[in-house]
Amino acid sequence: MGQIYSFLGYGNTTGNNDQEALLLGENFSCKICLEVLHDPVQCQNNEHYFCRGCITKHLGNSETCPLCMEQLTLETLRPPSRIVASVVSQLKKPRCSHVSRGCEENVEVKELLLHEQTCGYAPVVCSNEGCKETVNRRDKESHETEECKFRKITCEFCDEELVYVDYYKKHQCSLTLRKEMKEVKSRLDEVTESLKQVVLIQDEMLEKQKTHDQSIKDLQNPLRHFSSATIQRDSAVNIKGQIFIFSSKSLEVFNWSTKAWTLIENCLFFSHRKSFSFLYGKRIMVCGGSSNRIEFLVPSENGFTSNVFPGSLPSGDLNGVLFENRIITFGWHVQETSLERPWKSTVLIQGSEQYGRYSEYDNRGICALECFGNEIFVIGFSGNKIERYDIANNKLKTLTTLPYTVYNMATVAYKDNIIILGGQNRVPVEWSPLNDVLMYNIHSLECKRLPSMLEKRSNCAAVIMGDVIVVMGGEIKTERRDGYRRYVTTTQLKTVEYYVIGDTTWQKLPAMNDTRARATACVYV
């Protein structure tokens, strides 16, 4: 019986295990159907075993034992011994020899050997060079391709094929990346500490707000001539979000509840001058400018976190807008950069294909851009033109000209209109700053003048919150010529003003902490 229990999985197997298993199966099989006994019975004298169903059918034709031919009836059939019944019961559920590795399959005795040859829990050795680990057959593929430290991988930066363990210990790309990440972590720690100080300052300002009621009333006095509907719109805007404005490596945040600016210095990893920004999910993306790098900020109640985005623009001297999951940029060419792996940049329209030779002012990188659905409008191409870029058909079309030549202006989108703010023009050869405001309808292609800003501004930043336009910073650049001599004077601004669409005048807001020209701004709600 030691061999019986070994086969059933209760003891150690020895010798010709498989042959013993088959022999055991034959001794406890029905002599009529040759299968493992089902509801076993035996003949009266010689202990010949049969399935009850098989022998009952046989005795209907002949009342003799099929083997010994002695007299046998249904009444003289005997039940098997308890040992035989127990063995038969276990034979119906033979156990795979890999049960200790997790196999729980129940198979017929005659199929057991074939099962064990293909069992998913059979031990196999990893085929990766250098690895000698033994795993289950079913886990071999995932181990070799996903878990094994000796698996082959391709570096996503240089496309070199190498062993996984060598990538982290020796590969130059990995070592450089870890060094950069260490530097990023150090910078983030500094930013986090700065943000803690910012939060403390904002808390103090909120506590002091009650004592500043009179100052707030003085700030609100210019609004008294507005209609009640205008005041309600302005109040609604005050509740929503904050304005983030970026230039160089710093930013300022405008809080509507306190009517105050908070300066955060050295919070960006790269200098962003003449860059562009947009919201991508919950992230504020700051793109290009002095370099082609992209970084992002994620604001929260406790401040924000910043990080470098893996992809980059084709160059830094571009302007762009977000469309779905990619950035469409304009410069000498029209290009797109994916915000998903592998962050590829593609030229959509070559500059020479569209307009031939350019002048220095035909670079769309210095134009303003606004996106409406599947169309992007380029404002200020060659100084006074407006173009429409059809994304679906990859076509640029000149629509109309502006009433005057303008460069380095700010724009915002309002319903089906583009609002053009400030900038500078050249009449006839001297640069002059502007405080003009135009509303251009993208369907009628007509321009309408709005009230002029309080100050002349070029290279300013602008955002729109509902019906309220906020214009920040910029510069006043004047130029005159005296014969062959050229005199240029530039004054950078930190003043801020706003306009409620439908009203007759612009109003002041508190100035920023620093002057900011060629900055980019967006609203985070």
C-alpha positions in Angstrom: 0.0 0.0 0.0 3.0 2.3 0.3 3.1 2.5 -3.5 -0.6 3.2 -3.7 -0.4 6.2 -1.4 2.7 7.5 -3.2 0.8 7.6 -6.4 -2.1 9.3 -4.8 0.2 12.1 -3.6 0.5 11.1 0.1 4.1 9.9 0.2 7.4 9.9 -1.7 7.5 8.3 -5.1 10.3 5.8 -5.9 11.5 3.7 -8.8 9.2 3.3 -11.9 6.6 5.7 -10.6 4.7 6.1 -13.9 4.6 2.3 -14.6 3.3 1.6 -11.1 0.6 4.3 -11.6 -0.7 2.6 -14.8 -0.6 -0.8 -13.2 -2.5 0.4 -10.2 -5.1 1.9 -12.6 -5.5 -1.5 -14.4 -6.0 -3.4 -11.1 -8.8 -1.1 -10.0 -10.6 -0.8 -13.3 -13.8 -2.4 -14.4 -13.3 -5.7 -16.3 -16.1 -4.8 -18.7 -15.7 -1.1 -19.6 -12.0 -1.0 -18.6 -12.4 2.4 -17.0 -11.8 3.3 -13.3 -14.4 1.6 -11.2 -17.6 3.6 -10.7 -19.9 2.4 -7.8 -17.7 -0.8 -7.5 -19.0 -4.3 -6.7 -17.3 -7.7 -6.8 -18.3 -11.3 -7.6 -19.2 -13.6 -4.7 -16.1 -15.9 -4.6 -13.1 -14.5 -6.6 -13.2 -10.7 -6.0 -13.5 -9.7 -9.6 -14.4 -6.0 -9.6 -17.0 -4.3 -11.9 -18.9 -1.1 -12.1 -22.4 -1.7 -10.7 -24.0 -0.4 -14.0 -21.8 -2.6 -16.2 -22.4 -5.9 -14.3 -26.1 -5.2 -13.9 -26.4 -4.9 -17.7 -24.3 -8.1 -18.2 -26.4 -10.1 -15.7 -29.5 -9.3 -17.7 -28.1 -11.6 -20.4 -26.2 -14.1 -18.4 -26.1 -14.8 -14.6 -22.4 -15.7 -14.5 -19.2 -13.8 -13.7 -17.6 -12.6 -17.0 -14.2 -13.7 -15.7 -14.6 -16.9 -13.6 -17.9 -18.0 -15.2 -19.3 -19.0 -11.7 -22.9 -18.4 -10.9 -23.6 -14.7 -10.1 -26.8 -12.7 -9.6 -27.7 -9.2 -8.5 -28.5 -10.6 -5.1 -25.1 -12.3 -4.7 -23.0 -9.2 -5.7 -20.9 -8.1 -2.8 -19.6 -4.5 -2.0 -15.8 -4.1 -2.1 -13.6 -3.8 0.9 -13.1 -0.3 2.5 -9.5 -0.2 1.2 -10.5 -0.9 -2.4 -13.3 1.6 -2.2 -10.9 4.3 -0.8 -8.3 3.6 -3.5 -11.0 3.8 -6.3 -12.2 7.0 -4.8 -8.7 8.5 -5.0 -8.1 7.1 -8.5 -10.9 9.3 -9.8 -8.9 12.3 -8.8 -5.2 11.6 -9.5 -2.8 14.4 -8.5 -0.2 15.9 -10.8 3.4 15.5 -9.6 3.7 19.4 -9.8 1.1 19.9 -7.2 3.7 21.4 -4.8 4.3 24.1 -7.4 0.6 25.0 -7.6 -1.0 22.6 -10.1 -4.6 21.7 -9.0 -5.7 19.9 -12.2 -7.8 16.7 -11.9 -7.3 14.4 -14.8 -8.0 10.8 -15.8 -5.3 8.3 -15.0 -4.7 7.6 -18.7 -4.2 11.3 -19.4 -1.9 12.0 -16.4 1.4 11.4 -18.2 0.4 13.7 -21.1 -0.8 16.4 -18.7 2.5 16.4 -16.8 4.5 16.8 -20.0 2.6 20.0 -20.8 1.7 21.1 -17.3 2.0 24.9 -16.8 3.5 24.4 -13.4 6.4 22.2 -14.6 9.8 23.7 -13.6 11.8 25.3 -16.5 15.0 27.3 -16.5 15.1 30.9 -17.8 16.8 31.0 -21.2 18.2 34.5 -20.8 22.0 34.4 -20.8 23.3 34.8 -17.2 20.1 33.8 -15.5 19.7 30.4 -13.9 16.4 31.0 -12.2 13.8 28.2 -12.3 10.2 29.2 -12.9 6.9 27.6 -13.8 6.5 26.9 -17.5 3.4 29.2 -17.6 5.5 32.1 -16.2 8.5 31.6 -18.4 7.6 34.2 -21.1 6.6 36.9 -18.7 9.7 36.3 -16.5 12.1 36.4 -19.5 10.5 39.6 -21.0 9.3 41.6 -18.0 10.9 40.4 -14.7 14.3 38.9 -15.4 17.2 41.2 -14.6 19.2 39.7 -17.5 16.5 40.4 -20.1 17.3 42.5 -23.2 15.9 46.0 -23.4 16.3 49.0 -25.7 17.3 52.4 -24.3 14.6 54.9 -25.2 17.1 57.7 -25.5 19.8 56.2 -27.8 18.0 53.0 -29.1 21.0 50.8 -28.0 20.1 47.2 -27.1 21.5 46.0 -23.8 20.9 43.8 -20.7 18.5 45.3 -18.1 20.9 45.0 -15.2 23.7 46.8 -17.2 21.4 49.6 -18.0 21.2 50.8 -14.4 24.8 50.0 -13.5 26.8 51.1 -16.5 24.8 52.7 -19.3 25.6 56.4 -19.8 22.0 57.4 -20.5 20.8 55.9 -17.2 23.7 57.5 -15.3 23.0 60.9 -16.8 19.3 60.6 -16.2 19.8 59.7 -12.5 22.1 62.7 -12.1 19.6 65.0 -13.7 16.8 63.5 -11.5 19.0 64.1 -8.4 19.4 67.7 -9.5 15.7 68.0 -10.2 14.9 66.6 -6.7 17.2 69.2 -5.1 15.5 72.0 -7.0 12.0 70.6 -6.1 13.0 70.6 -2.4 14.0 74.3 -2.8 10.7 75.1 -4.5 8.7 73.2 -1.9 10.3 75.2 0.8 9.6 78.4 -1.1 6.0 77.4 -1.5 5.6 76.8 2.2 6.7 80.4 2.7 4.2 81.5 0.1 1.4 79.6 1.8 2.3 81.3 5.1 2.3 84.7 3.5 -1.1 84.1 1.8 -2.6 82.9 5.1 -1.3 86.1 6.8 -2.8 88.2 4.0 -6.2 86.5 4.3 -6.1 87.2 8.1 -5.4 90.8 7.5 -8.1 91.1 4.8 -10.7 92.4 7.2 -8.5 95.3 8.2 -8.1 96.3 4.5 -11.8 96.9 3.8 -11.2 100.5 3.1 -8.4 99.8 0.6 -10.6 97.3 -1.2 -13.4 99.8 -1.4 -11.1 102.3 -2.9 -10.0 99.7 -5.5 -13.7 99.0 -6.3 -14.7 102.7 -6.6 -14.0 102.8 -10.4 -16.5 100.0 -10.8 -19.4 102.0 -9.4 -20.5 103.3 -12.8 -20.9 99.7 -14.1 -24.3 98.2 -14.5 -25.4 95.6 -11.9 -25.1 92.9 -14.6 -21.4 93.9 -15.1 -20.7 93.8 -11.4 -22.2 90.4 -11.2 -20.0 89.1 -14.0 -16.9 90.6 -12.4 -17.8 89.0 -9.0 -18.2 85.7 -10.6 -14.7 86.0 -12.2 -13.2 86.9 -8.9 -14.3 83.6 -7.5 -12.8 81.5 -10.2 -9.2 80.4 -10.3 -5.9 82.3 -10.4 -3.8 83.9 -13.0 -0.3 82.5 -13.6 2.2 84.6 -15.5 5.7 83.2 -16.4 8.9 84.9 -17.7 12.5 84.0 -17.4 12.7 81.5 -14.5 10.1 83.0 -12.2 6.3 83.3 -12.0 3.7 85.4 -10.3 0.2 84.3 -9.2 -2.7 86.7 -8.9 -5.3 85.8 -6.2 -8.7 87.4 -6.9 -9.9 87.0 -3.3 -7.0 89.2 -2.0 -6.4 91.3 -5.2 -2.7 90.6 -4.7 0.3 89.2 -6.6 2.6 86.5 -5.1 6.1 86.3 -6.6 7.9 82.9 -6.8 11.5 83.2 -8.0 13.6 80.5 -9.6 10.8 78.0 -9.7 11.4 77.0 -13.3 14.2 74.9 -14.6 14.7 76.8 -17.9 14.5 80.4 -18.9 11.2 81.1 -20.8 11.3 84.4 -22.6 8.7 84.8 -25.4 7.3 81.4 -24.6 3.7 80.1 -24.7 1.6 78.2 -22.2 -1.7 76.3 -22.0 -3.6 73.9 -19.7 -3.2 70.2 -20.4 -5.4 68.3 -18.0 -4.5 69.6 -14.6 -1.0 70.7 -15.7 0.1 74.1 -16.8 2.5 73.6 -19.7 5.2 76.2 -20.3 6.8 75.8 -23.7 9.8 77.2 -25.6 11.2 80.7 -25.4 14.9 80.8 -24.7 15.2 77.1 -25.2 13.1 74.3 -26.9 12.3 72.6 -23.6 8.9 72.1 -22.1 8.1 72.0 -18.4 4.9 71.8 -16.4 3.4 72.8 -13.1 0.6 71.1 -11.1 -1.0 73.6 -8.7 -2.6 72.4 -5.5 -4.0 73.8 -2.3 -0.5 73.7 -0.8 1.2 75.3 -3.7 2.4 73.4 -6.8 4.9 70.9 -8.1 7.0 71.5 -11.2 8.8 69.1 -13.5 10.5 68.8 -16.9 8.4 67.3 -19.7 10.2 64.5 -21.6 9.5 65.9 -25.0 10.7 69.1 -26.5 9.8 71.5 -29.3 11.7 71.5 -32.7 13.2 74.9 -31.6 12.7 77.6 -29.1 11.7 80.5 -31.4 8.1 79.2 -32.0 4.6 80.1 -31.0 2.1 77.3 -30.6 -1.3 76.1 -29.4 -2.6 72.8 -27.9 -4.8 70.7 -30.2 -6.0 67.4 -28.8 -2.8 65.5 -27.6 -0.3 67.5 -29.6 1.2 71.0 -29.9 0.9 72.7 -33.3 3.7 75.3 -33.6 4.3 78.1 -36.1 7.6 79.7 -37.1 9.3 79.4 -40.5 7.4 76.2 -40.8 4.1 74.7 -39.5 5.0 71.7 -37.3 3.4 69.4 -34.7 4.9 67.8 -31.6 3.1 64.9 -29.9 2.5 65.0 -26.1 2.6 61.2 -26.0 5.5 58.8 -26.5 7.7 59.0 -28.4 7.1 62.8 -28.4 7.8 63.1 -32.1 7.9 66.4 -34.0 6.7 66.5 -37.6 6.9 69.2 -40.3 3.3 69.8 -41.6 4.0 72.7 -44.0 7.5 73.8 -45.2 7.8 77.5 -45.3 9.1 77.6 -48.8 6.2 75.5 -50.0 3.7 78.1 -48.9 5.2 81.6 -49.6 8.6 81.2 -51.0 11.3 83.6 -49.7 10.5 85.3 -46.4 11.3 88.7 -45.0 12.4 89.0 -41.4 8.7 89.7 -40.4 7.2 86.6 -42.1 8.2 84.3 -39.3 4.9 83.1 -37.7 6.8 82.6 -34.5 6.3 86.3 -33.7 2.6 86.2 -34.6 -0.3 85.6 -32.2 -2.4 82.4 -32.4 -5.9 81.4 -31.4 -7.6 78.0 -31.9 -11.3 77.6 -32.7 -12.3 73.9 -33.2 -10.3 72.5 -36.0 -8.9 75.9 -37.2 -6.0 77.9 -36.0 -5.9 81.7 -36.7 -2.5 83.3 -37.3 -2.7 87.1 -36.4 -0.2 89.6 -37.6 1.6 87.6 -40.4 3.7 90.0 -42.4 2.4 92.7 -40.0 -1.2 93.1 -41.1 -2.5 89.8 -42.4 -4.7 87.1 -40.7 -4.3 83.5 -41.9 -6.5 80.5 -41.1 -4.8 77.1 -40.8 -7.2 74.1 -41.6 -5.9 71.3 -39.4 -7.9 68.5 -41.1 -6.7 69.5 -44.6 -3.3 70.9 -43.6 -3.9 74.1 -45.5 -3.0 77.8 -44.8 -5.2 80.5 -46.3 -4.9 84.3 -46.0 -8.3 85.8 -45.0 -8.0 89.5 -44.7 -5.8 92.4 -43.5 -6.0 94.4 -40.3 -6.7 98.1 -40.3 -3.0 98.8 -39.4 0.3 97.0 -39.2 1.0 95.5 -35.8 3.6 93.2 -34.2 4.2 91.8 -30.8 0.6 92.1 -29.6 -1.4 89.9 -27.2 -4.7 88.2 -28.1 -7.5 86.3 -26.4 -10.4 84.4 -27.8 -14.0 85.5 -26.9 -16.9 83.5 -28.3 -16.4 83.7 -32.1 -14.0 86.6 -31.9 -10.3 87.3 -31.6 -9.5 90.3 -29.4 -6.2 92.0 -30.4 -4.5 94.0 -27.7 -1.7 96.6 -28.0 1.5 95.7 -29.8 3.6 98.1 -31.9 3.6 99.4 -35.5 6.0 101.0 -37.8 5.0 104.3 -39.3 6.8 104.9 -41.6 10.1 103.4 -40.3 9.9 104.2 -36.6 8.4 101.8 -34.1 5.5 103.1 -32.0 3.8 101.3 -29.1 0.0 100.9 -29.2 -2.9 100.8 -26.8 -5.5 100.0 -29.5 -7.9 97.1 -29.0 -9.6 95.3 -32.0 -12.3 92.6 -32.0 -12.1 90.4 -35.1 -15.0 88.1 -36.0 -13.8 84.8 -37.5 -17.0 84.4 -39.5 -17.7 87.8 -40.9 -14.0 88.6 -41.1 -14.7 92.2 -39.9 -12.9 94.2 -37.3 -14.5 96.4 -34.6 -12.7 98.8 -32.3 -13.1 98.5 -28.5 -12.1 101.1 -25.9 -8.3 101.7 -25.9 -6.2 100.4 -22.9 -5.0 102.9 -20.3 -1.4 102.3 -21.3 0.5 101.6 -24.5 1.9 98.1 -24.4 3.8 95.7 -26.7 5.0 92.2 -25.8 2.3 92.1 -23.0 0.5 89.0 -21.7 -3.3 88.7 -21.6 -5.9 86.2 -20.3 -9.7 86.2 -20.4 -12.0 85.0 -17.6 -15.6 85.0 -18.7 -16.3 88.5 -20.0 -13.2 90.1 -18.3 -9.9 90.6 -20.1 -6.8 91.1 -18.0 -3.6 92.6 -19.6 -0.3 92.4 -17.8 3.1 93.9 -18.2 4.7 94.4 -21.6 7.1 97.2 -22.7 7.0 100.6 -24.3 9.6 100.5 -27.1 10.1 103.7 -29.1 12.5 104.2 -32.0 13.5 107.2 -34.0 16.1 107.8 -36.6 18.3 110.9 -37.1 19.9 110.4 -40.4 21.9 107.1 -40.2 21.6 107.1 -36.4 19.0 104.9 -34.7 17.8 105.6 -31.2 15.8 102.9 -29.3 14.3 103.4 -25.8 12.7 100.5 -24.0 10.7 100.7 -20.7 9.4 97.5 -19.2 6.0 97.5 -17.4 4.6 95.7 -14.3 1.2 97.4 -14.4 -2.0 95.5 -14.9 -5.4 96.6 -16.2 -8.7 94.9 -17.0 -11.7 95.4 -19.2 -15.3 94.0 -18.9 -16.6 93.4 -22.4 -19.5 95.8 -23.1 -18.2 98.6 -21.0 -16.6 101.9 -22.0 -13.3 102.1 -20.1 -10.5 100.0 -18.8 -9.7 99.8 -15.0 -6.5 99.3 -13.1 -5.6 96.3 -11.0 -2.7 96.0 -8.5 0.7 96.0 -10.3 2.9 92.9 -10.3 6.0 92.6 -8.1 8.4 92.6 -11.1 8.4 94.1 -14.6 7.4 91.4 -17.2 7.7 91.7 -21.0 7.5 88.8 -23.5 5.8 86.8 -20.8 3.1 84.1 -21.1 0.0 83.8 -18.9 -2.9 81.4 -18.4 -5.8 80.9 -16.0 -5.9 77.9 -13.7 -9.3 77.0 -12.3 
